[in-house]
Amino acid sequence: MLCPTCNRGGELGRTRRVGLLERHVYPFFGYFPWICALCKVRIFLKCRGERRLEPSNPDSDSVPSFQPNKKGLHPNR
């Protein structure tokens, strides 16, 4: 997305919510915080952006399973 504030072609990126309004009121109405990479202006848009479905560890594609030891389910007791 391009920044509507600076009109210089700055890319918008999602930023974290700060304060009571941003955490509780704006989400109720469907607004998400964005920040411009060039002018650093924070704006609120109804667009959520693309979801990332990348694994947190790129080497591991599967969910690790729990392996009990010989004494039972609690390894350090």
C-alpha positions in Angstrom: 0.0 0.0 0.0 1.1 3.5 -0.6 0.9 6.3 2.0 -2.0 8.7 1.4 -0.4 11.3 3.7 3.0 12.0 2.1 2.2 11.2 -1.5 5.9 10.2 -2.1 5.2 6.6 -2.6 6.1 5.5 1.0 5.2 1.9 1.8 2.8 1.3 4.6 3.5 -1.4 7.2 1.4 -2.6 10.1 2.4 -1.3 13.5 1.3 -2.3 17.0 -1.6 -0.8 18.8 -0.8 1.8 21.5 -3.2 3.2 24.1 -6.7 2.5 25.2 -8.4 3.7 22.0 -6.2 1.7 19.7 -6.5 -1.5 21.7 -10.2 -1.4 22.5 -12.2 1.1 20.5 -10.7 1.1 17.0 -10.7 -2.8 16.7 -14.4 -2.7 17.5 -15.0 -0.6 14.4 -12.5 -2.5 12.3 -9.6 -0.1 12.1 -6.0 -1.3 12.0 -2.9 0.8 12.6 -0.4 1.4 9.8 2.8 3.4 9.6 4.6 5.0 6.6 8.2 4.0 6.1 9.1 7.5 4.8 7.2 10.1 6.7 6.6 7.9 9.9 2.9 9.0 10.1 0.5 6.6 11.7 -2.9 6.1 10.0 -5.8 3.9 10.6 -7.4 1.9 7.8 -10.1 -0.7 7.6 -7.7 -2.8 5.5 -6.1 -5.5 7.7 -3.3 -6.4 5.2 -2.1 -9.8 4.1 -1.9 -12.6 6.6 1.4 -14.3 7.1 1.2 -18.1 7.3 4.9 -18.8 7.6 6.2 -21.2 10.3 8.1 -19.5 13.1 11.0 -21.9 12.5 11.7 -22.4 8.7 13.6 -25.7 9.4 10.7 -27.3 11.2 7.5 -27.9 9.1 5.7 -30.1 11.7 4.5 -29.6 15.2 6.9 -31.1 17.8 5.5 -34.0 19.7 6.0 -34.8 23.4 8.1 -37.8 24.1 7.8 -39.2 27.6 10.9 -40.5 29.4 11.3 -43.8 31.2 10.1 -42.4 34.6 6.8 -41.0 33.2 5.5 -37.8 31.7 7.4 -35.3 33.8 11.1 -35.4 32.7 12.7 -33.4 35.5 10.8 -34.7 38.6 
